Amino acid sequence: MRKPLVAGNWKMNGNLSSAVELASALKDSSLPSLVSTCDIVLFPPALYLTMVVSIINDANFSWGVQNVHFEKVGAYTGENSPAMAKDLLCAYTLVGHSERRTLFGETDNDTIQKVQALLSVNVIPVLCVGETLEERDAGQTLARVEQQIRIVLDALPDPDNLNIVIAYEPVWAIGTGRTATPDQAEEVHTSIRDILRGYSQLLSDKTRILYGGSVNMQNAAILFAQPNIDGFLAGGASLKAAEFIGICETVRQ
């Protein structure tokens, strides 16, 4: 059975004081007792990562960065490399988030190179995929998600040994308060599982597929009850300790 995973993407929110408060609240909560049955990952803003890690390190949480550049070193002002993430013991990195694609113009080729660079230093990519409202209304959801996944997997060797997480985030549900229904979410997750199976049965069986897009304590249980939803990538809910704790407690095995 795949171990559930709940990740909190803090995005560009908060300040030093609120980051300390949130990290401390999570450390002092019930969450450290859940990590044997549920992986918990925090993605704070990069400037606060070291401080957050100093607080949560002995709580057995994992952590990561929200973005990396695919080059190893160089004159890329403002960027961070996969090796730097590895230096800070990041276990995961978000890749291909819709906000990176739409707001910063990241391409499918950028996503491919970032995934390759992260795997080369043994940091697990959390590959974000999802459709816009226009694509859903046009009946293009499954085709768009399949395109985003295949373009990455086709560039990677040895699917049996591929260590990756996929996060399905319908773009129209991110930060809007709208959430895909359990049936809508499961339809996409099932399709993703089938796509993975086309590359390798082992890859399909072991890869965790997360749901993101306005997940909260109220909808987490019914979403997690779907057979192909292995956890969540929470955005706004991860900024509220009680909300994030509640989501994590929902997925405990």
Residue, then its C-alpha position, 0 to 999 in steps of 0.5 A: m500500500r502506498k503511504p499517504l503524503v500531505a504537503g503544505n505549499w506556503k507559497m509567498n506568504g507570511n513573514l519571519s514571525s508567522a513562519v516561526e509560529l506556524a512551524s512551532a505549532l506544527k511541531d508541538s501538535s499531533l503531527p509528529s506522532l503521525v509520520s509513521t503512517c503519513d509523510i508530512v512535507l513542508f514547502p516554506p518560502a526559501l528565505y525561511l527554509t533554514m529557520v523552519v527546518s531548525i524548528i521541525n527537524d526533530a519532528n521527523f517531517s520532511w521539507g522542500v523548496q517550491n522551485v529550482h533552476f535546472e542548471k548546476v551552477g552559474a550566473y542565474t541571479g535569484e535562482n537556486s540549484p537542485a544541489m543547493a536543495k540537496d545541501l539543505l536536506c530537501a527531500y522534495t521539490l515542487v516542479g511545474h506548478s501552474e503558477r510557475r507556468t502561467l505567471f513566470g512563463e515556464t515551459d514543458n521543456d523547463t519542467i523536463q530539465k528540472v525533473q532530470a536535474l532533481l533526480s540526478v541529486n536524489v531529490i524527489p520531484v513533485l510534478c504538478v499537472g492540471e487543466t484550466l477552466e477553459e480546458r475543462d469546459a472544452g472536455q480537454t482535461l484528461a488530454r491536457v493532464e496526459q500531455q503534461i505527464r507524458i512529455v516528462l516521462d518520455a524523457l526519463p529512463d528506467p521507469d521501474n526505478l523512477n521516484i516521483v510524486i504527481a500532484y493533480e491541481p485543477v488550475w480553476a480550483i487553486g485558491t478559488g475556494r472551488t474544489a473538484t468533486p470526488d468523482q471529478a478528482e478520481e477520474v483524473h487520478t485514475s487516468i494518471r494511474d493508467i498512464l503510469r501503468g503504460y510505462s511500468q506496472l511498478l511505477s503505477d503501483k508505487t507512485r503517489i498521486l496527490y490532489g490539490g486545489s482548495v483542499n480543506m478539513q471539510n472535503a479532505a475525508i471524502l476526497f481521500a476515500q477515493p482509491n487513487i488519491d494518495g494525499f494532498l498538496a495544500g495551499g492556503a490550508s497549510l498556512k493555518a495550523a489547525e486546518f493543516i493538522g486536520i487534513c493530515e489526521t484525515v489521511r492517517q492509516 
